[in-house]
Amino acid sequence: MISNRSFELVSGLFHRVSGIRLTDGKRALVAGRLQKLAMTRGLSDLDRYVELLVSENDPAELVRVVDKLTTNETYFFREPEHFEHLSQRLAARPKGAGVFRVWSAASSSGEEAYSIAMLLADKIGIDGWEIVGTDLSTAVVDTACRGLYPMDRARNMPPVYLKRFCRKGQGEHEGQLLVARELRDRVAFGCANLMEALPDIGLFDQIFLRNVLIYFDPPTKEAIVRRVAAKLKPDGMLYTGHAESLNAPALGLRSLRPAVYALA
Ligand SMILES: C[S@@+](CC[C@H](N)C(=O)[O-])C[C@H]1O[C@@H](n2cnc3c(N)ncnc32)[C@H](O)[C@@H]1O
């Protein structure tokens, strides 16, 4: 259990860092996840742990808390409409059109970025494109860099891509897949907080900002979309999750189809 005061302290702290508000319904989940961190410090009393968290203000411990409290659910080729759309976009590109740059802006453990890599390797070839994947949580960025996943995350992956771009785990990695090195080497992962000034990562032809906006209140969501859309090339496009709605004109965007936007 977590007391009202500790829950408020933790949700205030988490909101300041991530921009995400933890609703009261998340109380049990927060308690369960923080309990593990408290135990690693030999504390069975969660309120005592929160007290220390606040008083010590240790950035490393704060990172561990953020890692525990973010929702990182993802899988390969999630929301396949976007991959079909991107595939058509690539087919319509003139030859020699330059490097096609894509940003997976809340990449979680990397399945989204590697799905894009598979599509680009298939449609463009192994050169001529770049992918950047960023996330707030250091833990998921580490997983993304490893590129090793439980096989069930590939349930939406076209079987020909599974065969071509993944290696089946053996021995202790039975039941897992490893993304082929030629793709792992082509995707650059790093940490970035969408709430803050973004790192200098250049401009992109395509940005995936999917299944993260749902966690923010409207003003925060608007500020994030503006910040992210500023990284689009003039003819670039932005994908959001299909469950996420945007007031496109107010944000300088135009809606091309559900969850697909271009600069106005
Ligand atoms: C549900 S996952 C979405 C993953 C992927 N885009 C997809 O659609 O499958 C949401 C991700 O957003 C990240 N996130 C939450 N707040 C963030 C912030 N302020 N800055 C960057 N990433 C954030 C979380 O760490 C999490 O990995």
The ligand as a Gaussian input file, in Angstrom:
#p B3LYP/6-31G(d) Opt

LIG

0 1
 C        3.300000       2.800000     -25.098000
 S        4.949000       3.187000     -25.553000
 C        4.756000       3.465000     -27.308000
 C        5.843000       2.776000     -28.099000
 C        5.684000       2.864000     -29.620000
 N        5.729000       4.231000     -30.090000
 C        4.423000       2.196000     -30.084000
 O        3.511000       2.857000     -30.581000
 O        4.328000       0.963000     -29.948000
 C        5.098000       4.859000     -24.911000
 C        6.568000       5.266000     -24.714000
 O        6.602000       6.671000     -24.496000
 C        7.684000       6.934000     -23.616000
 N        7.513000       8.258000     -23.002000
 C        6.630000       8.656000     -22.050000
 N        6.804000       9.947000     -21.725000
 C        7.826000      10.387000     -22.498000
 C        8.489000      11.641000     -22.612000
 N        8.156000      12.687000     -21.857000
 N        9.515000      11.728000     -23.495000
 C        9.894000      10.668000     -24.253000
 N        9.292000       9.459000     -24.185000
 C        8.280000       9.323000     -23.320000
 C        7.599000       5.793000     -22.603000
 O        8.824000       5.603000     -21.927000
 C        7.205000       4.619000     -23.507000
 O        8.331000       3.861000     -23.886000

